[in-house]
């Protein structure tokens, strides 16, 4: 680990411990959606009105409801139909996750590229989470998708820091090292500051602990397996791990030696899930 990476890591950890790190705030529309969802009597028209103020988000939700994974016999063209088809909780989780894309943008080209890379990877993993959840667990696919979309949220403050620190930007190896080491701690902090439910808030901090073995299958397991699956066929260090030692596979009832992409149905489902989120 370079001197630079060590220095930055110390500075960031110090800032976290002293609550000096500026955590990103949820986009306005996501805050409003979550607020609406807390009302047990919220109606579909009322929720649609909140989401409807954001044209881009509205288009995304209609795209999701018409994707091959969730498609009904006739095309859904308006938001209210989409919300009633998905249900209030599903819509809220999806809207929250998708609204976050606005946060993955930066003023400098290098950081912007890196942010888009992180967001694209997050949507890819979220798509796999959706499929794993539906096929192998009784957990909620919308929660699994949200967990996938936010599992790398801790990268944001590090990249914002890098944007103001040219030495770190110029040294991509150090930058990646810092990201890898600290994004889980920061991600944990952000999701708790946003008051995300515990099963999702714990994901960033635990999904890279490959020796983890919880009592029963949870969203951390789903994100962990989805992350590993997403690197299949690449040179990534995760592909060198002994996956048979990763308890999450057994908890999902999945053979770690089986390439899910090789199963045509699953592979098609994953592609559909990824494209519906992009």
C-alpha positions in Angstrom: 0.0 0.0 0.0 1.5 3.4 -1.0 2.3 6.2 1.4 -0.4 8.3 -0.3 -3.1 5.6 0.2 -2.1 5.2 3.9 -2.3 9.0 4.5 -5.7 9.4 2.8 -7.0 6.3 4.6 -5.9 7.8 7.9 -7.5 11.2 7.1 -10.8 9.6 6.0 -11.0 7.3 9.0 -10.2 10.2 11.3 -13.0 12.2 9.7 -15.4 9.3 10.0 -14.6 8.7 13.7 -15.1 12.4 14.5 -18.2 12.8 12.4 -16.4 15.3 10.2 -17.0 13.5 7.0 -19.7 15.1 4.9 -22.1 12.3 4.1 -24.2 12.6 1.0 -27.9 13.3 1.4 -30.6 11.3 -0.3 -31.9 13.0 -3.4 -35.1 15.1 -2.7 -37.4 12.7 -4.6 -36.1 9.7 -2.7 -36.7 11.5 0.6 -40.2 12.4 -0.4 -40.9 8.8 -1.5 -39.6 7.3 1.7 -41.6 9.8 3.7 -44.7 8.9 1.8 -44.1 5.2 2.3 -44.0 5.7 6.1 -47.7 6.7 6.0 -49.6 3.4 6.4 -52.6 4.9 4.6 -50.7 6.3 1.6 -52.8 5.8 -1.5 -51.5 4.8 -5.0 -52.5 8.1 -6.5 -50.8 10.0 -3.7 -47.5 8.1 -4.1 -47.8 8.5 -7.9 -48.0 12.2 -7.4 -44.8 12.3 -5.4 -42.9 10.3 -8.0 -44.6 12.0 -10.9 -42.8 15.2 -10.1 -39.6 13.6 -11.4 -40.0 12.8 -15.1 -36.8 10.7 -15.4 -37.8 8.6 -12.4 -41.3 8.1 -13.7 -40.0 6.9 -17.0 -37.6 4.5 -15.2 -40.4 2.9 -13.1 -42.6 2.4 -16.2 -39.6 0.8 -17.9 -39.1 -1.6 -15.0 -42.8 -2.6 -14.8 -42.7 -3.4 -18.6 -39.5 -5.4 -18.4 -39.6 -9.1 -19.3 -39.2 -10.0 -15.6 -42.4 -8.3 -14.5 -44.2 -7.9 -17.7 -48.0 -8.3 -17.8 -50.1 -9.1 -20.8 -50.6 -5.5 -21.7 -48.1 -2.7 -21.7 -48.4 -0.3 -18.8 -48.0 3.3 -19.9 -48.9 5.4 -16.9 -47.3 5.8 -13.5 -50.4 5.0 -11.5 -50.9 1.7 -13.2 -47.2 0.9 -12.7 -47.5 1.7 -9.0 -50.6 -0.5 -8.5 -48.9 -3.3 -10.4 -45.7 -3.1 -8.4 -47.3 -2.3 -5.1 -46.4 0.5 -2.7 -43.4 -1.0 -0.9 -41.8 -2.3 -4.1 -42.3 1.0 -5.8 -40.8 2.9 -2.9 -37.7 0.7 -2.7 -37.2 0.8 -6.5 -37.7 4.6 -6.6 -35.2 5.2 -3.8 -32.6 3.0 -5.5 -33.0 4.5 -8.9 -33.1 8.1 -7.7 -29.6 7.5 -6.4 -28.2 7.5 -9.9 -28.2 11.3 -9.7 -25.7 11.1 -6.9 -23.1 9.3 -9.1 -22.1 12.4 -11.1 -19.1 14.6 -10.7 -17.7 17.8 -12.2 -14.3 16.4 -13.2 -14.1 13.8 -16.0 -12.0 11.3 -14.2 -14.2 11.2 -11.1 -17.3 11.2 -13.2 -16.1 8.2 -15.2 -15.2 6.4 -12.0 -18.7 7.2 -10.5 -20.4 5.9 -13.6 -18.3 2.8 -13.4 -19.4 2.2 -9.8 -23.1 2.9 -10.6 -23.0 0.6 -13.6 -21.5 -2.2 -11.5 -24.1 -1.5 -8.8 -27.0 -1.9 -11.3 -25.4 -5.1 -12.7 -25.1 -6.5 -9.1 -28.6 -5.3 -8.2 -30.0 -7.1 -11.3 -28.3 -10.4 -10.2 -29.6 -9.8 -6.6 -33.2 -9.5 -7.9 -32.9 -12.8 -9.7 -31.1 -14.7 -6.9 -33.7 -13.4 -4.4 -36.6 -14.5 -6.5 -35.2 -17.9 -7.4 -33.5 -19.0 -4.3 -35.0 -17.2 -1.3 -38.3 -16.1 0.3 -36.8 -12.6 0.8 -38.2 -9.5 -1.0 -36.8 -8.9 -4.5 -37.3 -5.1 -4.2 -35.3 -5.1 -1.0 -32.6 -7.2 -2.6 -32.5 -4.9 -5.6 -32.2 -1.9 -3.3 -29.4 -3.6 -1.4 -27.6 -4.2 -4.7 -28.0 -0.5 -5.7 -26.6 0.9 -2.4 -23.9 -1.6 -1.5 -21.2 0.6 -2.8 -22.6 4.0 -1.7 -19.6 4.5 0.5 -17.5 5.1 -2.5 -19.1 8.5 -3.1 -17.5 10.5 -0.3 -14.1 9.0 -1.2 -14.4 10.1 -4.8 -15.7 13.5 -3.6 -12.5 13.7 -1.5 -10.4 12.6 -4.4 -11.9 15.3 -6.6 -10.4 17.9 -4.2 -7.1 16.0 -3.9 -5.3 15.8 -7.2 -2.5 13.6 -6.0 -4.9 10.9 -5.2 -6.8 11.2 -8.5 -3.5 10.9 -10.4 -2.7 7.6 -8.6 -5.4 5.2 -9.6 -3.9 2.3 -7.8 -3.8 4.1 -4.5 -7.4 5.4 -5.1 -8.7 1.9 -5.7 -6.9 0.7 -2.6 -8.5 3.4 -0.5 -11.9 2.7 -2.0 -11.6 -1.0 -1.4 -10.5 -0.6 2.2 -12.9 2.1 3.4 -16.0 2.2 1.4 -17.7 -0.5 3.5 -17.2 1.5 6.7 -18.5 4.7 5.1 -21.4 2.9 3.4 -22.5 1.6 6.7 -22.5 5.1 8.1 -24.4 6.6 5.2 -27.2 4.1 5.2 -27.6 4.4 9.0 -27.7 8.2 8.6 -30.4 7.8 6.0 -32.3 5.5 8.5 -32.4 2.6 6.1 -33.8 -0.6 7.6 -31.2 -2.7 9.4 -31.2 -5.7 6.9 -30.1 -3.3 4.2 -28.0 -0.9 6.3 -25.7 -3.7 7.2 -25.0 -4.7 3.7 -22.0 -2.4 2.7 -20.1 -3.2 5.9 -20.5 -7.0 5.6 -20.8 -8.1 2.0 -17.1 -8.4 1.5 -16.6 -10.6 4.6 -16.3 -13.9 2.8 -16.0 -15.9 6.1 -19.4 -14.5 7.3 -21.9 -17.1 8.4 -25.2 -15.7 9.7 -28.0 -18.0 11.1 -30.2 -17.6 8.1 -30.1 -16.3 4.6 -30.2 -12.5 4.3 -29.6 -9.6 1.9 -25.9 -9.6 2.7 -25.7 -13.2 1.4 -27.5 -12.2 -1.8 -25.2 -9.2 -2.5 -22.2 -11.3 -1.7 -23.1 -14.1 -4.1 -24.2 -11.6 -6.7 -20.8 -9.7 -6.4 -18.9 -12.9 -6.9 -21.1 -14.0 -9.8 -20.6 -10.7 -11.5 -16.8 -11.3 -11.8 -17.1 -14.8 -13.3 -14.9 -15.1 -16.3 -12.8 -12.1 -15.4 -9.3 -11.9 -13.9 -10.6 -10.3 -10.7 -9.0 -11.5 -7.4 -12.4 -12.6 -6.2 -12.4 -15.3 -8.9 -9.3 -16.7 -7.2 -11.1 -17.3 -3.9 -12.3 -20.7 -2.9 -16.0 -20.1 -3.3 -16.9 -23.5 -1.7 -15.8 -21.8 1.6 -18.2 -19.0 1.2 -21.3 -19.9 3.3 -23.6 -17.6 1.4 -23.8 -20.1 -1.5 -25.0 -22.9 0.8 -27.5 -20.6 2.4 -29.0 -19.8 -1.0 -28.8 -23.5 -1.9 -26.5 -22.7 -4.8 -23.6 -24.8 -6.0 -20.6 -22.4 -6.0 -19.1 -24.3 -9.0 -22.1 -23.7 -11.2 -22.0 -20.8 -13.5 -25.5 -19.2 -13.3 -24.9 -17.6 -16.7 -24.8 -21.1 -18.2 -28.4 -21.7 -17.1 -30.3 -20.2 -20.0 -33.4 -19.2 -17.9 -31.3 -17.6 -15.2 -29.0 -15.9 -17.6 -31.9 -14.4 -19.5 -33.5 -13.3 -16.2 -30.2 -11.6 -15.2 -29.9 -9.8 -18.4 -33.5 -8.6 -18.2 -32.9 -7.5 -14.6 -29.8 -5.6 -15.5 -31.3 -3.9 -18.4 -34.4 -2.9 -16.5 -32.2 -1.0 -14.1 -30.0 0.7 -16.6 
